Structure formats: structure tokens, C-alpha cells
Amino acid sequence: MTPRDLESHAKKAAQSRAPAMPQGDAALAHMPWLPILETGHQEIDQEHQVLLEAINVILAIFARRGAWPELIAAVVTLRDRCAEHFRNEDRLFRAMRFPGADRHRRSHRRILAEINGVIAALETVDAPAQADWDRALSVRGLLVDHLLREDLAYKSHLMHVGTSRP
């Protein structure tokens, strides 16, 4: 499932339980936790849910055009939660001798660097334009893509080595 498929599924799920949103705001729909995102490792799945909740906070602030400092704080919170989760995932990979651990660790560093770049750019803005709001929202794509393309790649390894339980 691609990030676009996930967003489409999330939109449909949100539309089934929420009033219709103007079409331009449909992309800002709450992103639900979907079974396709499960790795089978309870702690990692819980952390992924926390990251998705942090993304949803950003989406909510974006949708209502909340206070700019509030949006920056939400992106910082997401970055901090990512950093903690990435440390936990890296420990798990070492313990289970995941062969893709080095590549995955590089991906974690790249994501944190990109989020830090977004934060640095946002902090220089006094009167945000649409491009600034869009830059803040770009962190959603980074993480959804990582969850779908990279985190699910170790699911079969988790199942194979028998560490799918905490």
C-alpha cells in the first residue's frame, strides 16, 4: 500500500464518521491507525500509533489555521517522539540482528535531519504564508512514507526471529 493509498483509505474512514469537509481540506482528514501498519511488535506498534497521533495534532492545527507557535511546538513534539522511537527501534534491530539495520538507521537520521530543517525554517517565519503551512505539513509525508515503505520491511524478520512480542 502506497502513502497515497493510505491517505485515500484514511479519508474514506474519516468521511464515514465525520461531516463532509470542503474538498480542499479533505487531505487534512484525521489519519486513523490501520491494521496494515502493524509490525506485530506491541511496543513498536504503540509507538507508531503515538507518532500517528502527533501527526493528527499537526493536521488539526493546520486545518483550523491555529496559532503559528502552536504548530511549531507540535512539529517539535513530533520530532522528539520520532527521536525516541528511532532509538527504541535501533535497539530492537540490534537485539534481533536485523540485516537492514544500518540502512534503516540512516533513514532515521535523514528523517530527523529533514524535520529539523522544517523546524528551523518555521522558526524564522513571523507571518506564515501558504508555503510555510505546507512546509509544516510536509512532515506527515515523511513519516507515512517511512511507516509504509521501511518499517513494514522488517515485519517478516520480526516474525521469523520470533520477537514479535514485547
Steps between C-alpha positions, in 0.01 A plus 500: 500500500643835397479821704235621254295179559532547877383860478210396277398232749537746788280753319229242437507386862486858626219590262292208621497635854539875454307771323610572146795739478559744218692318228821700548514397865434130437873431505503626858270226626597319815732210418376189680716210610457224244577130542729520193739706714546230765844346528392240752725643772281651771738772618592612147135501391406709804776747420386517138150581625644781715679638192178486301321684782770770489447532124126535563567786743693677225217432253245644741703816559554535125130450421385770741799725429589501866765720654835478322697434825256217576575342162875532550468343846303208351770437240767515772299249706476271197876527446569416865268200490664384177845525657391289797325246278799475267730428797264222613476356151877507461540306827247244380685461170828434679334245729337312212797540265287657231708495179357832379582681825772729360284616209206552734715698743613725212135555412430601860783753492376639167144540633618676816724730294208585269267569793768714664530692172124554495506622860790737429314645203172534693673679787615778266144583391304782662202518264453155346402473135338191347844363408602516868189309607567245227861463616374418850261244357780332302606307810185289459622364167844425640363281775217332313743407225747364757232296676378344177821450308762440761351399833284230349810358331618354830161346585587163342836500677326562832267208434786276386723559803208467739530840663159622397397517864647754743 
